[in-house]
């Protein structure tokens, strides 16, 4: 009936029995139906309309083709190819969201590339190939699991980049490698930085806020140019509640 009740999204699917079931033929529920929520499934069909689980699309390439500000894509559990480079433009009052749906695991394989994206959020998926973000602004990455990529996230020339509650597992290089990025927000992340530094930036001032993060090696929390910083050296007003994990 609903977009994603597990995560409290009670917008109606196109096939919901609550559509036109109320007084004067109005939709029942908290929100009237709008065709701005789309669904992906490994068993989907790119020739469908994508507006319900039973008419889900199959590929990310199809799903992102015609997205507009305010649209949401939900990925059912399963594996998906990253597809072509994303060029998505939302608005501050109507961002675009790409989200895993329900309690299962949606996995994106291959490198997810984003160029000039604005007001875009990606949540609750596992990424097996890393994310590359260039020339964007207002990008929010939340509850992502980066597995096995040499570098989990690389970014260049991105303003207002939020990385929250993500896990960087098994990477052989820097987990987050940023160049010329500004207003970066890092909070609640887990860095399994056994081999390399967790986060690389050009200047510590590029990070607007960082706290409540966990590091496998606190001695390699940051790299600024060629200098490696311990967690305690990151900044007086940052990482006050962050810690090293065994």
N, C-alpha and C positions, 0 to 999 in steps of 0.2 A: 504493500500500500504506500509506503513512505520511502523517501530518498535513502536515508540511513538512520533508522531508529536507534541502532547501537550507539551512535554518536550524537543522538538528539537532533537529527535533521528530519523534521516532520513535514517537509514539503512533499506534495503528492506526486507519485509516478503517473505517467499518462494513462495507465491502465487501472488506476485505483478505483474501487467501487464507491469511494467517497466523492468522486467528481459528479457534479450536478445532482447530488442526492439530498441537498438541503432545501430549505424553504425557497420557493420561487426558482427552483432549479440551480441554486447557487451551490458552490463546492462546500462540503463539510470540512471541518478541521481548522487548524490554526492559520493556514495559509491557502489562499486560492491557488489553483494550479497555474503554473507558468511553464512554458517550454524552454526552460533554461537549465535543466539538470539532465545530464546525459550519462549513459552507463556503458561500461566495457566488460566483456566476459571472454575468456579463452574459447568459449563455445559460441561466441556471437557471430554476427553477420554484418559486414560493412555496407550491405545494401539495405539494411533495416533503418529505422528512423532514430534509434539510439535513445528513445525517451522513456524506456522502462527496462527492467531486467529481462523480460521476455522478448524484447526487441533490441537487445544490446548490440553495440558494435563489437568488432573483434580486435581492431588494431588502434594503437595510439595515433598512427599517421592519419587515420580517418577521423578520429575523435577531435584532433586539434585543428582540423582543416578550416572550419568555419566558426570558430569560437568568437564570442562577443563579450564585452564587459559584463560582468555579473554572472557569467556561465560557470557551472560546476561539472566536472567529470568525476564519476565514481568508478573505480576499478574493483571488480570482483576478484576474489582470490585466484591466483594462477600466475602464469608467466607471460610477459609481453616484451616484444622487441622495442627498443628505444625509439626507433624510427628516425625520420629526418629532423633537422634542426628546428627547434621551437622559436617562433617569432610571434609572441602573444602580447597583446596590449589591453590591459584592463584599465580601470580608473580608480582613483583613491576611494570613491564612494561605491564602486562596483568592480572589485578585483575578480580575477579569474582564479579558480581553484581546481587542482588535480589532486584527488584523494583516494586512498584505499578505503574500501567499504567493508563494514562488518568486522568480525573478529579474525578472519583468515589473513593470509599474507599475500599481498600483490607484489610481484617481483618484476622489476624492469631490468632487462639484460642489454648490455651494450652501453656505451656512453650517452647520457642524456645531455644534449647540447642546447643551450639557450643563447640567443643573440638578440640584443635590444629589447628584451622582455620588460614589461612594466606592470607593476601591481599584480604580481603573479604569486600564488601560494601553492606549494607541493607538500603533501602531508601523508603520513602513514603508509609508506611504501618501502620496500627493500630495493636498493640500487646495487646491481652487480656489474659495475663498469664505470662508476663515478659520474659526477655532474660537472659540466663546464658552463660557466655563465660569463658572458661578455657584454659590455656596453648596455647595462640595464639599470633600472632603479625600482625600489620597493619590491624586492624579492624576499619571500618568507619561506624558509625550509624548516618544517617541524615534524618531529616524530619519524624521522627517516633512519633507516639502517643501511650503512655503507659497508659492503662486504667484499673483501678480496681485491679491490682496486688498488693500484699502486699509489694513487692519490685519490682520496674520496671526493673532495670538492676543490676545483680550481676556479678562480674568479679574477676578472680584470675589468677595471673601469666600471664597477657597479657601485651605485650610491644607495644607501639604506638597505643593507643586506642583513636579514635576521636568520640566525641559525640556532634553533632551540630544540632541546630534548632529542638530539640525534645521537646515534651510536656509530663510531668509526672503528671497524673491526678488521684486523688482519692485513691492513695496508702495509706495504713495504717502504713507503715514502711518507712525506708530510700529509697529515690528514686533511688540513685546510690550507691551501696555498693561494694567497690573495696578493694581487698587484694593483696599485692605484685604486683601491676600493676605499670608500668613505662611509662613515656612520654605520659601522659594523656592530652588530649586537650578537653576543655569544652567551647563551645561558642554558644551564641544565644538560650539557652534552657530556658524553662519555668517550674519551680518547684512549684507545688501546695502542698508545704510541711506544711500542716495544723497541722499534728500530730507529725512528726518526723523531723530529720535533712534531708536536701536535699542530701548531698553528704558525704559519709564516706570513708576515706582513712587512710592508715597506717602512712603516712608522707606527709606533704604539698609539699615536694620536688618531690613527684611522679607526681604531676600535672605540666606539662610543660607550659600550658597556660590556662587561664580561664578569660572570659570577655563577656560582653553583655548578661549576663544571668538575668533572673527575678525570684525572690523568693517571695512566699507568706509570709514567715516569715524570714526576714533578720537576726533575732536573732539566727536562727538555720541553717545557711548556710552550715557549715561543722562540721564534727566530726572527730577528730584525736585522736586515741586511745579512752580514756574516756573523752576527753575534747571537749566541744561544743564551736564553734567559731561563732561570729557575722560576718556579711558580711564585715565589716570594718577591721576585724582581719585576714582575709584570707591571705593577703599578700600585700606587698607594690606595687608590679608590676602586681597584678592580680585584676580582678573585678572592674577596675576603672570606667567603664561605665555600670556596673550592677546596679540593683535597686530592691526595694521591691515593690510588687504590691498589690493593695487592694483586 
